[in-house]
Amino acid sequence: MKDFITVAVFNLPSEIAVLKSILENEGIHYFFENETIVSIDPFASIAYGGIKLKVHRNDVEVVRGILDNLDSHLRIVE
C-alpha cells in the first residue's frame, strides 16, 4: 500500500458509488480510506479528513481523467 497515493477526497459515501463501478470496470486497483467509518457516522467525515480515494501511482493520470470526466458531466465529485 506504500505505492498508493491520495487522488481525491469525498465527504459522503454516496459520492463514490458511481466512481467505484467505473474504477472496477477499468481494472484500476484502488481503495477508499475512511469509507467504513464515514458510512457508520457521516459526521466523522470532517474529523477524519473525508473519504480518501487511493490509487497506485501508475494509475494516477488515468484516474484524474476519470474524475475530470465525472466532474464535468455528472457533477457528483467535489
C-alpha positions in Angstrom: 0.0 0.0 0.0 3.0 2.3 0.2 2.8 2.9 -3.6 -0.8 4.1 -3.3 -1.4 7.8 -3.1 -4.5 10.0 -2.4 -6.0 11.3 -5.6 -9.3 12.8 -4.3 -11.3 13.3 -1.1 -15.0 12.9 -0.8 -17.4 13.9 2.0 -20.2 11.3 1.6 -20.3 7.6 0.7 -23.0 8.4 -2.0 -20.4 10.5 -3.9 -18.2 7.4 -4.5 -20.9 4.9 -5.7 -20.6 5.6 -9.4 -16.8 6.0 -9.2 -16.3 2.5 -7.7 -18.1 0.9 -10.6 -16.1 2.9 -13.1 -12.7 2.0 -11.5 -13.6 -1.7 -11.3 -14.7 -1.7 -14.9 -11.4 -0.1 -15.9 -9.4 -2.7 -13.8 -7.9 0.0 -11.6 -6.7 -1.1 -8.2 -8.0 1.3 -5.5 -9.3 1.7 -2.0 -11.2 4.3 -0.1 -9.6 5.2 3.2 -12.2 6.0 6.0 -15.1 4.7 3.9 -16.4 2.5 6.6 -16.2 5.0 9.5 -17.9 7.7 7.4 -20.6 5.2 6.4 -21.3 4.5 10.0 -21.0 8.1 11.2 -21.3 10.7 8.5 -20.4 13.5 11.0 -17.0 11.8 11.3 -16.1 12.7 7.7 -14.7 16.1 8.7 -12.8 14.7 11.7 -11.1 12.0 9.6 -10.4 14.2 6.6 -13.1 12.7 4.4 -13.1 9.5 2.3 -9.8 9.4 0.5 -9.5 7.7 -2.8 -6.1 6.0 -3.0 -4.7 4.5 -6.2 -1.4 3.1 -7.3 0.9 5.8 -8.5 1.0 4.2 -12.0 -2.8 4.8 -12.3 -2.9 8.5 -11.1 -3.2 10.1 -14.5 -5.9 7.7 -15.7 -7.9 8.2 -12.5 -7.6 12.0 -12.7 -9.0 11.8 -16.2 -12.0 9.8 -14.9 -12.6 12.3 -12.1 -12.4 15.2 -14.5 -14.9 13.5 -16.8 -17.3 12.8 -13.9 -17.0 16.3 -12.6 -17.7 17.9 -15.9 -20.6 15.7 -16.9 -22.3 14.4 -13.7 -21.3 17.0 -11.1 -21.1 14.4 -8.4 -17.4 14.8 -7.4 -16.5 17.7 -5.3 
